[in-house]
Amino acid sequence: MEGDLPRREDLGRVFDELDFQMACQAYLWALPLVSYAQWQKVHREVFEAGTCDLVHYVSYRDRLGLITANATTPYILAFVDLSVTGPLVIELPAGPTAGGVSDFWQREIGVMGEMGPDRGEGGKYLVVPPGQDAPPDVDGVRVLESTGVNIMFGFRTLDPDPERARTLVEAVRLYPYGSGPGESPTRLVSPQGRPWSGDQPRGLAYWERLHGIYQSEVVDERDRFYLAMLKQLGIEKGRPFTPDERLTGILERATANGELMAQANSFAKRFDGSRYWPDRQWDLVLMLDRSDQRAEHHDQLLERAAWFYEAVSFSAAMKSQTPGLGQAYLAAYTDADGQWLDGARNYHLRVPADPPAKLFWSATVYDIATRCLIDNPQQRGDRGSRDELRYNDDGSVDLYFGPEPPAGPESEANWVQTLPGRHWFSYFRFYGPLEPYFDRSWRLGDITAV
């Protein structure tokens, strides 16, 4: 300091710190946008999916790049640029599905399937790009007004029969309005076990992905101050992204530090009400109140960053308060003693009798670094009610997590293999949560080191 001012020769360091701090905040702000932009890039460049094609994630290896995927039900997704297609028609068949459409900020545009207006009866939807009016001749079609140029259409099939589920998927159609489904056929593309990653890239690639998607997306009024930060960081609409050596170093450091902040924000939640039972380590995963990410007096920036660092997509079904409908998610990032879950150690989880799930329940293991299903030699990351588990006489289930199976061959059916040298976390899912979940009278045990 020079009296009460910074020394002139230190001004460069002060501005470096200013740019670094802005970049860390921009990192947290952009997490949902960069996540979908990365996944869209994978669809195009790795899976070679076209604009109206669907990628069908069925096998365990198919889903290894999908952030906190469930390992039980297939996923079917498309990423569509409405500036290419114009208004987009989606034909959804009748049947047990759950899904919808969202923009790249992962705000829900419309719900489809059992939780949507079609109530599982299917139907035809029309997604209209921002700033455009719906065509006049759309009687019998449900119109969705998109809040973004790029959208994600995705759904899950809830039928446990793989043949019936496949028939549902093959009946879905996407095509530009004005053309028929035969003119723009919807291909069903398989990842075919190819390696891929849908999590946000690290290093300078994070900012490259952000710059790329920003070129085509609409600007929300609520984001203009963040866009002023991006301008200072070399990211502007209509201009190339060519950071010099100084700015490259700042951005790479901010990506690393921003991710540390994101990890703390997600895995050590400090939001009011996040702990589901006061004497257990299980947290509510999804702390966003609404799809538009708005609270009464502010937007839920940190709640949004927490969810979209460790997961993808938001649906009203995830916040369902109606017993028997939607889903509920609890997460454990630590053991019963509050220590991070370690892939080199063995753990036990007691699931009491009668888990309150109308459809099914599952406990799933994710790699902490990727937030994706654990890529273990066992090639499975979950155990649940759709498996042939070994039950106790009182109806409870003991699940085991560790690098080696528990003693006794009959216990392997209840075991998920973890990896030494890598931390992990778990989601416990309730599909069709029932009243004992909502009133918290059914209580899940902690994951306990043994």
N, C-alpha and C positions, 0 to 999 in steps of 0.2 A: 504494500500500500504506500501511497505518497500522500501522507496526511489522511484525508477522508476520501480519497479517490484511488483507483487502481493505478499502478505505475504504467506509463505509456508503453514500456517494453513488455508489459504483461497483458496488454489488451488482446493479443492473439489467443492467449490461453483462456481468457474470459469468454471470448466468442466461441472457442472450441467447446468449452463446457456448456454454453448456451445451446449450441447446435446438438451436442450430445444429449442433453436433457430433453430437448424437443423430439429428437429421434426416438428416445426410449418411450415417451408418451405416444408418439405416432405408431410405434410398434404395437403397443397394447390396443390402441384404437382400431388398427387395421386388421386385427387377427381374423375376424370372420370373412372379410373380403379376400384376403390373401389365401385363406384356406380353400375357398371355392375356386379362385383363379388357378391355384395349383392343381386342383382336382380336374378342372376343365382341361387344362394342358395335358394331363395324363390321358384323359379320354381321347383327345385328338391325336396325340403324338405316340403314345404307347399302345393303346387299344385300337387306334385308327377308326374311332367311331365318328360317323357323320352327324350333321346337325340334328336330324330327326331319328337317330339310332338310340337304342336302349342298351346299356351295359348291364348284364345279368351276373351278379355276384352270388355264386352258389356254394362253391367248395370253400374249405378253410383257407387254402392258399389264395383263392380269389380275394378274400377279405382281409388279408394280412396288411394291406396298406390303408385300410379304412379306419379312421380314428374312432376308437371305442365302439366298434361294430358289435352287435350281438352275434354269437356264433351259432344261433339256432334257426333263424328265419332268413330266407334269401332277400337280397336287396336288388332293386331294379331302378336305374337312374339314367337321366339324360341332362346334359348342360346345353342350353339353347341360347344363342345370341339372337334376340328379337330384331336387331337391326338387319339381320340376314333373312329371317323368315317372314317378318311382319307378323300380324296376328296369327297365333298358333292354335290349332285345334288339337285337343287331347281326347281320345275316346277310351273310356275306362269300362271294362266289362263288369257285370254283376258278380259278386263273390266276396269272400272275406279278405279284404285288403285294408291297409292303413297307409296313408301318404298325403301328398299335396304338392304345392308349388311355392317356392320362395325366391326372393331376390338374392343378390350376392352379399348383402349384409345379413343374410339368413333370417330375414323377416318374412313371416308367412303371408303369402298372397291369397291362398285358398286351401281349404282342407278337402280331401277326397277320401272315399272309402267309408268304412263303418262309422267314423267320427265326423264325416262331412255331410253336406246336405243330401247326398244321394243315399246315405245310410246303407251302403253296401250294395245298392241296386244298380250301380254303374251309371253311365250317361256320357254326354258330350259336353266338354268345357271349351271355352274360347279365351285365350290369354291375350290381352290387348297391350301393346307397348305403351310406355309413358308418353303422354301428350297426344295420343290418338283416341278417337271415338270408336265405339263398337260399330260394326256394320249394322245397317237397319234390319236386315233379314235374318235374325238369329233367334227366332222363336224356338223354344224347346232346348236352347243351349244355355248353360250357365256361364255367364261372362265374368272373367276375373281381370281386373285392371292392375297391370303390373306396376310396381314401384321402382323397377330397375330394368335396364336394357338386357342384361344377362339374367337368366333364371335357371333354377334347378327344379326339375320334375322328378320326384322319387316316390317309391312306395315299397311296402313289404307285403308279401303274401302270408296270411295267417293260417292257411289250411295246412295241417301237418302232413297231408298226403302229397308226395312230391309230384305225382302225375297230374293231379288236379291243380296244384300250384303252377306247374309249367303251362298248363292249358290257359290259365288266367293270364299269365305273362304274355303268351303268344297272341292274345286277343287285343292287347293294347296297341293303339295307333297314335302317331304324332304326324301332323302335316300342316303346311301353311294354309291359312284360310283362302278359299278360292280354288284350291286344288283338291282332288279326292285322295283317299288313302292309297289308291293304286298308282297315282302319279308320283307320289313321294313315299315309297314303301319304307316302313320302319323295320330296320334290321335288328336282330337280337345278337349282340356281340358278347363274347365270353373273354374274360381276362386270360383264360387258358393257363393259369398258374404263373404268368409272367410277373417278375418282381416289379413293384411299383410303390410309390409313397404318396399319400394324400395329405400328409401333415405339412404345416407351413415350412418352407425351405429356410435354411440357416444362411448366415453370411449375407453377401451382397445380393444373392438371388432373391431374398425376401423383398428387397426394394425394387428389383427388376420386375418381379411379378406384380407388385403394387403399382408401379408406373404403367405397366402394360394394361391392366384392367381399368385403371383410371382414365385411359384415353377414350374408352367407349361408354363409360358409365355416366349417369346423370349425377348432378351435384345437389345434395340435400342442403337446405339452409342451415341445418344444425351442424354441419361439418365444415363450414367455411373457415373457421379459425384453424382447424387442423390442416386444411388445404394451404393456409398461409404458412404453416410450419413446413409442409412438404415442399413448398416453393423455395424456402430457404435451404432445403436439403437437396435441391436439384430436380425435384419431381413436379412437372407442370403439364397441364393439358396442352397438347399440340406441339410439344417440344421434346427432343430426344433426351434421354437420361445418360449423361456422360460425366459422372463424378470424377474429380481430380484425386490425386493421391491423398491429400488431406481429408477430403470428404469421404472417400472410400474407407479410410481407417476409422473415422467417426461412426459411420453407418455399420461397419462390421462389429465394432465394439458395442454399439447400441443394440444390435440384434442379440448378441450374447447376454448383455445385461437385461435387456427387455424380456428375454426368455426366463431368466432367473426370477424376475418380478412376476411373470405369468405363472411360473411353477408355484411360487409362494401363494399367489392369489388363488390358484386352483386347488392345490393340495394341502393348504393350511388355511382353509376358509375362515374369514373373520366377519362374515355377514351375520346380522341378527337373525336368529332362527334357523341357522344352517344345521346345527346339531339336532338329529331327529329324536334321540332319547338322551336326556342329560347325563346318564351314567354309561353311555356307550360311545364308541368311536365312529359310528356311522353318521355320515352327513347327507343332507339333501343335495343332490348333484346340481340341480337346476334352480338357481336363485333368481333368474329373470322372472318378472311377474307377468309380462305380456309379450306377444310377438313383436310389437313395435318398439320394445326396449325402453319404454317411457314410464317413469313414475310420476307422481303428482307434480313435483317441483323440479325434477331433473331427469336426465336420461341415465340409464343404468350402465354406465361405462364399465365399471369393474365387474359387475355381475355378468355382463356380456363377455368381457375378456376371459373370465374364469370358465364360462361354459364353452366358448368357442376355441379356447386353447386345448381343452381336453375332449371335445365332442364336436359333432357337426349337426346342423339343422335344428330347428325349433318348431314344434307343433303344439297346438292347443291340447292335443291328446296327451302330451307329456305332463300337462298340468290339470288333467281331469280330476274333478272332485265327485264324479258320479261312480258309485260302486259298480264294478263289472265292466267298465269302459275305459279305454285308454291304457296308459302305462304309468308306472312309478319307478323311480330310480333312486337307490341309495348307494353311497360310495364309502369305501374304507381305504385310506391311504396309509394308515398306521395300524400297529397291532394293539392289543388291549392295554399295553403299557405306554402307548403314545410314540413308539419307535417306528421309523420307516420300515416298510415290509421289504425284507432282504431275500433275494433269490437263492442264497446259499443256506438259508435256515428252513426248518420244517414248522408248519403251522397247522392248526386245527380250527374248524368253524362248526359249531353246533347250530343246525337249523331246526327250530322247534317244530312239532307236529302241526299240520294244517296251515302251511303258509297261505296267506290271504290273497290268492291269485286265481281268478276264474278260469283263465286259459292255461297259463303255465308260469313257472318261476325259474330263474337261473342265476348262478353265481359265476362271474367271468373274470379272468385274469388278464391284465394289460401291462405291457412294458412301459415303464415310466418315461423313458426317453422318447419313444415314438407315439405313445398313447394308443397304440394299436394292439391287436391280439398278440399274445406272446408266441414267438416263433420257436417253439420247443421241439425236441425230437418226437415227442408224443403226438404233435400236430393236432392238438386240441387245447382250448383255453377255458372251457366251461364245464360245469356240471349242473343239472337241473332236473325238473320233474318230468321232462320228456325222455330222460335217460333211464336205464335199468339200474337204479341205485340200490345199495344195500341199506335198508331201513332198520332202525332200532325197534324194540318191542313196543315202545310208547308212541311210535309213528314219527319220531324225530330222525334227522339224518346228520351224520358226521361227515363233513367234507375235509379233505386234506390237501395241503399245498406244500410243495417242497421239491428239491432236486431228485430225490429218490422216493419210490413208492412206500407207503406205510407197511408195517409188518402184517403179513397175512394176505394171501392172494385175493381173498374176497373183498379187501378194502381198496384194491386198485380201481374198482368201478367208481369210487368216490374221490379219486385223486386227480389233481391237475399239477403237471410238472412245471417247476420254476427253474430259472437259470442262475447259477452262481455268478456273481459279479454284476448282476443287474437288479435294480429295484423294480417293484411292481405295485399295482393297486388293483382293487376289485370293485366291480359294480354288482349289486344285487338287484335284479329286475323282477317286477311284478307285472305280468300282462293281464289286464282286467283286475286291478287291485280291488279288494273287498273291504267291507267296513272295519274289520279288525286292524287293517293297515291304517286307515284314516283316523280311527280313534286311538291308535297306538297301543291297543291292548295286547296285540301280538308283538313280541319283542325278540329280535334277532340277536344271537350272541355275538361277541367280538371275535375277531381273528386272533388266536392266541398262540404264541410261540411254545413249542414243545421240545 
